Amino acid sequence: MDPITFGTVLIGSAGGSLLVVTALEKMNITINEGMIKLVLETVKFGGILWFINHISKIFF
């Protein structure tokens, strides 16, 4: 997967998850915001590591 497609998928999935969380909050369902932040940050960190790995293949 190229970096542009990866970024598009990542932004779409993060935005979609936030829409789902908003819909659940409007239905008075309690959401653990700390866990959501943890998952989003973990995915972002994984994406950065993947991107660095992809870029390192170009130069080495």
Order of alpha helices (4+ residues) and beta strands (2+ residues): alpha-alpha
